[in-house]
Amino acid sequence: MYNSSDKNDESRHYYKPEPRRYLDNPRKNRGDKLIWTYLSIDDLIIPKVYCKQDLLHQKEPEVLPVSPETHRSSPSNRSITGSSSTEIKKASSNWIAFTENVKRKAAGITNDDHKAESVQSTPRILSRDTVMPSPSNSWGREDQPKYELRTTRWSNSRGTEVESNNWRSRSSTQATEDRFKYVHPDDRPFHQRKPIFEPYISPEDVEKGLADKSLYQGILRLSKDRNDSYVTCDELSADIYIGGIIDQNRALHGHLVTVKLMDVDTVWDARTKRKEKRRFRKKQETEVVDEGTDTESVIQKEEEEEEDEEEEEYSTPKPKFCGKVVAIIVKPKAVRYSGTVLIYRPHHKFDAPNPSERLRVAWFKPTDKRVPFIAILGNDVPEDLVENEDYYKTHLYIVDITRWRISEMFPAGRIVKELGPIGSLNIERDAILTDNDIKIQDFSELVLKCLPERPWAIPHMEMKKRRDMRKERIFTIDPSTAKDLDDALHIKELGDKLYEVGVHIADVSYFVRRETPLDTEARERGTSTYLVDKVIPMLPPLLSEELCSLRPGVDRLAFSVIWVMDDTGVPQSTWFGRTVIRSCAQLSYEDCQSVIDGEGLPSSTQIYDDHTEGGISKDIFDLYKLSTDMRQRRFAQGCLSMNSVKLLFELNDEGEPIEFSIFQAKEANRLVEEFMLRANMSVAEEILKAYPSEALLRRHPEPIERRLEEFVLMTDHLGLEFDGRSSASLQKSFESVDNEDVKNVLLILAVRSMQRAKYICAGRLSTEEYSHYALNVPTYTHFTSPIRRYADIIVHRQLQSLLDQRNTSGYDTRAVHKIAISCNMAKSNAQNAQETNSNLYLAIYLNRCELNYGPIYTKATVIIVSKNSYDVYIPEYGLQRRIHLSILPLQRSQFNKFENKLSVYWKRDIPVTMINEEKLYAMNKIMEEYSDEEEIDDYELVEDMRILNMNPARVEISTANELIPKVELDEETCMQSIQMFSPVNIRIQVNIEISPPCINVYPVNPFCKNQDEIIE
């Protein structure tokens, strides 16, 4: 690219350097072609021609100077064909002498010095430390000022640091290394802008740092405030706090990042300064004061907010570790998000755009508030955005992040497609899948070619390799709507109080061969995603619903674990191997429960082959008896049960929810669970014994220490005896709570201290770190669901390698670690998508109920209170929400931290609704840019518990029922008292006009006579 200031001067030609283009994209042809590249000396660019073979091997290239004529006639970054090196040298003889003279003058070397040195020196190239004149100066003229040289420091042969202004002080090898230094594509300079972020380090430096423990890796989690983020690292005892956008270094929520630890005091001081600046900005904001609100109350509110912020700073402890992101190891291949397209970013006002001119920049506002605004640039900006601004605000689009340069505060992206209008059920569902990186595209032809041709039957040679169990009475127990039947059971009485019990799992690894397109596709998807109305499968339906599904009446390949158990379910011996099975019945959990309840199998149950209903019923009873003993023994040994609420929906023909219920696990569910857990434990023990450095395990880390300590301290203040030293002691503590409402609240608070289970490679951690905290077992893995989990397929392959008596599992430690990371990300994304999808259907259902039947009122239990808010749990819907006092029609409020009591003084006869509080709520939310739906943040909840624990007084109680406070209402002052465990009346309203539709929870004003309905 020519310098614009010298277009008319043919004697000078300057090019922009692009030294890494051909290293990033090497061509396969390594023939006689030469590549144009340019070595920059600040403003002066000396053209050179390098051999492609030298560039590909990153060695010191053979330098072939080129004449100005050849230079001018050959465009930048193109190969030269049809010219030999001899012709190029001949054409550039004068140019060689000229450039050598320039270099000698720049270095202050005389001709005699040059002759003496040239005898023993190797070919040199100019150092980047040399400063040459600006392009406006002519080359080589005596009347021009002398070249200035930057002073460089280097060590001589004795290790002494010296100064030199000679460009030859740096060796040719060192200069070559600098030129080939790793540069991430997003770290390349752009229009000489000053970098905002630090450049990413190279993958080699990442590996070296992780090996010597100078760097750490983990998944980045952004909190509600994007300035606060955390990274959980297996090697450290606490989360690493990442403070501020700059230290996050362009990493987004869910990315696997490399972190360098920093001084905690320095990071925390910077956080304090950010908080102070935020307070100052809030004070500068124009306050909207409703009618009837006097100046004195506004001043009082400001003083209270300042006190709250000071108290928060005082009560929030410093983290144990702080750090900054220095590299992103793994992120989704397609970084896509759903949201709306805007002309301006909020709070950034500019002149109105000219409708006749196309916008140069537009802004994409992601639905996920943890994601920053994305800039849409140039031709990617929709042409009709100015004319149809409202249309783009009310429709959802998908945007792909294309880059995030080191010099830009926001990432850049392009619009991939339009989803549709906000509020549409199918559109919102697709947006959820996009935000969680769930692959919804159909399987490619390349993948489908890996499938067996239809009709398919088990090959005769394969039958000979396997244990034939087709005569055994084997059956499946699954949800009534399940199509991917990947596990089956059988039991046979052996005498002497012994039983043969088998768990048979679909042999998916037979069909999904290693390093095939099908295997690659399964690894990328990682897991099946179960939505309310459909399943996004990991494998093509031909496998997941037919060939691998253990359907009744057909021969199927299986991987089996068969025990000999005593009459209490204790294994006496274990057999692992590949089998051929033939299921005799497809039972639902309801069918199995009917047998357990003594009602027998439903008459509609279809039984295949020579098996009978009585035989199947007896098997279910025997399995149930063993599973009951196994479960009791497991909990006695310290298993912890903390199940979350799961909603079930009934849909109409249009796919809309018309009824819902909360899933209740029954004995039939627990029966299957016990044997699946036992199979996973048995396989984990076996593969770890055979491959201690390669086994893929499932680990559940211990709770976050600080959070658990706060929880246990809080229960002590409440007068409860809780022991958090182990999962066993914690489970016993929960069992001692004799009030269900109190137990539900305590479970919610305890869950906040727990970490998610994750896949690990055994060779990356110590033996003590393999354990599963909730199950209280030393080793665990996933073996029983290969149709819907890729990790299970890997475990099947490792188990088969063990049975084949191989020295290796087929995967080294590094490969298994990468697979574990990939499976963890896929599992997390699928779980988030499923939870968000369930909330979407609940919102649609509640909105329909409100339209058809009027306002929705129900009971809630207060989880915890603070000075400015309180959290509630609604057991009927499994919802947890935070209610801010600033959005309520209150005269004032008062918080007694010694009694943990919040007294709110209501305005009489003013109901709390989404419409009435719209202005107040918008004013409070405008800075945060969050939706109305106030979900409880883990860290905020922990800090609330910490404030509660500042009260040293301990409540003395004899039963948990005494913790339920009495309802306190003062009719004269309109005062309502709110405490932990208080029952409160709430109203639920759904905002269907935002994406995703959110469920708002408002307290009922007990002093309002015009309320639509009073809860009895």
C-alpha positions, 0 to 999 in steps of 0.5 A: 500500500502506497503512502498517501503523501508520496503518491506523486513521487515515483522515486519513493515507495513505501509499503505496510509490513505484513510479516506474518501473513504467510506463516499463518496461511502457508501455501502447500506448494513449496516450489521456486515461487518467491513471496513478497514481504517487507521488513519495517524500520519504523517509517522506512520500509526496505523491500526484500524477497524471501524464499518460501521454503525459508519462511515455512521453516521460519529459518534465516531467509536468503535475502535477495534485494530487488531493484525499485523497478522490480519492486514497483512492478510487483504488487505486495504479497504476491508470488513472482513466477517466471523469474529466476533468482539470477535475473532478479540479482542482475536487475538489482545490482545498483539497488544492493549498493544503495541499500548497503550504503543506507545501512552503513550510514544508519549504523555509523559504520565507515567503509573500512569497518564494513570491509573488516567486518564483512569477512567474518560476519553473517548476512544481517537484517535491520533491527526494529530498534533503528529509527529512520527518517520520515517518508517526507525526507529523500533517501541518501541526500547529504543535506538531510539530517542524520538518522537517529538510533534508539539505544538498546541494551544487551548482554555481552559474553560475560553477561554484563548488560551494555548499551549500544546504538549500533543496529548490528548489536542484535544478531541476525538470529535474534532479529529473525525471532522477533520477526516471527514472534507469536502475534494473535490475529486480534492483537495486530495493530490497526491504524496505529491505535493505542492498545486497550488490552494486553496482547495474548501470550503464545500457546507455547508460553501457555503450556510452559506456564501451566506446567511450572504453575506460573499460570492457571486455567479455568472457565470464566464466569461473569457475574451480573456486574460485568466488572466482576468475574471469577475463574475456578481452577482445580489446582487452587483452593478458591476462585480467582477474582478477575476485576474489570473489563481490561483484566478480562482481556476480551474473554466472555462468559464460558470461555476456558482461559489462562490466568496469571495471578496478581497482587490481591491488594492492587486488584482490590484497590482498583475495584474500590476506585471503580466503585467510587467512580460509579457512585460519582456517576450515579450522583450526576444522573438526573433524578426523576422524583414522583409527585408527592415525594418531598426533597427531604425524603430524596436526601434521606434516600441518598444518605442511606444508599451511601451508607449501604455502599460503605457497609458493602465495601466494609463487609465484602472480604478480599478474595484469596486470589486475583488475576488477569486473563492472558490467553483464551484456550477454548471458545466456541467455534461460532461465537453467536448471540441473539439480540436486537439491533440499535442505532445508538448504544444506550446513554450515548447520544449523537446527532440524528442520522441522515436518512439519505446516508448509510450508517457506518456503525450500528450496535447489537444489544445481546439478550445475554446481559453478560455479553458486551455490545457488539459493533456492526460496521460498514457494509454489514450495517442494514441499509434500512436501519434508520427508516425501520428502527422500531422494527429492528428493536422488536425483532431478534437477530443472530450476530456472529462475533468476527473479531475483538481487536486489542485496540477496541473496547467492543467486539465487532460482528456481523448479522447472520440472520433474522430470527423473528419477533420478540415474544414468539415461543419458537423464536425465543427457543431458537434464541436460547439455543443460539446463546448457549451454543447448541448446534441445531443444524441437521447432520451433514451428508459426510456424517450420515455416510458413516452410518450403516445401510438399512436394513441392518442386522448384527453381523455374524462375526460380531455375534461370535465375539460377544456374550449372548444374553438374548434369552435373559429377561431384560427390560427397559424403564424410561420416561413414557415419551423416551425414544433413546433407550440406552439402558436396560436391567435384568435380575436372576436369582442364583440361590444362597441369597445371591442374585445376578444383576445386570446393567446393559448399556447401548454399545454406541462405540461400535457404531461411532468409530474413532476419528471419523466424521461421525465421531468428530460431530458427536464430540463437537455437540458433546451431549443431547439437549432436552427441551420441553418440546423436543430433543436436540440429539448428539447422534443422528436419529438412525442411531439414537432412536433406532440402531442403538436404542434398546427397543423391545423385540429386536436384537441389540448390541450392548456393553454390560456390567453384571454383578453377583450381589447378596440380598442387600445389594452388595457386589460379590463379583463383577463382570464387564463385557460386550453382549447381545441382548433382546429386551422383552418390554419397554416400561415407563416409570409409571408402569414400574411404580404400579408394580411397586405399589402392588397394582401390577403392570397395566394391561396395555403393556406389550411383552415380547417372546416367551416372557410373562407379566408375572416374571417381569413383576417379580424382577421389579420387586427383587430389584426394588428390594435391592435398590432400597438397601443400596440407597439406605447404605449409600446415604448412611455412608454420607451421600448428599441429596440436594435436588433442584425443582424440575417442571413438567409441561403439558402442551397443546397441538400448537406446542404451547403449555396448557398445564404444568407440574413439579417432577416428583421422584418416586421409588421407580426412579430411585430403583433405576438410579441406584443401579446406574450409579453402581455401574458408573462406580464399578467402571470408574474403579476398573478404568482408573486401576488400568489407566491411572493417567488416562482415565476419564472421571467425573469429579464433584469438587468440595464446596467453596470454602468461604461460602460454606463457612458463611452458611454454617455460621448463619445456621449457628446464629439461627440456633441450628446444629449444622456440621459442614465438615463433610457431605455426610455430616451436612446431610445429617444436619439437613435431616434434623430440620423438622420444618419443611419451609425452613429446610427448603430455604436452607437448601437454597442457601447451601446450594449456593456454596456448591460447585458443579461436577465436571469431567477430569483426566485422572493424570492431571490431578492428584488421587485425593482430587478424584472424589465426588463430594455429593455421592461421597465416593472416591471415584466416579465416571459416566458410563450409562448414557452414551447415546446422549453423552460423548464422555460415556463413549470415551469411557466405553472405549477405555473399558474395551481397551482394558478388556483387550489387555492393551497397555494404553487406553488409546488416548494420552493424558493431553487428549483426555484432558482436552476431551474433558474440557470440551465435554464440560463446556457442552454439558454446561451449555446444555444445562443452561439451555434446558433451564432457560427453556423451562423458564420460557415455557413457565413464563408463557404459561403464566402469561396465558393464565393471567390473560384468561383468569386474571392476576396471579397471587400466591405465597412465598417464603423469605430467604434472606433480608438486607437493608435494600432488598429481600429474597423470596422463594415460591415453592409452587413454581420453584422460583427464586427472586430478589425484591428491591425496596427502591421499586416499591411504593414505600414511605421509608424502610428500616433495617435492624441488623441485630434482629435481622428484621426489615420494617417497611412502611407502605403508602396506603392504597397503592398496589404494586404492579408492573405498570405502576412501578414501570417508571421507578423500575426503569429509572433504577435499571437504566444504568445496569441495563438488566431485564426486570427479572431479578434472579439472585446472584450467588455472590450477592447472596453470600454477602447478605449471609455475611452481613447477617453473621455480623450479629454475634447473638445466637437464637436459642430454639428447641425446634425449627418451627420456632424460626417461622416469625409471626406476621407483624402488621401495624395498621396505623403506620402501614408497617410490615415486618419482614424476616428470614422465613417470613411467609409473604403474599406476592403477585406474579406478572410476566413481561412478554415484550422483552427477550426472553419473556421474564417473570416478575415477582412483586409483594402485595401491599397489605394496606391496599384496599383496591387490590384485585384479589386478597389472598386468604 
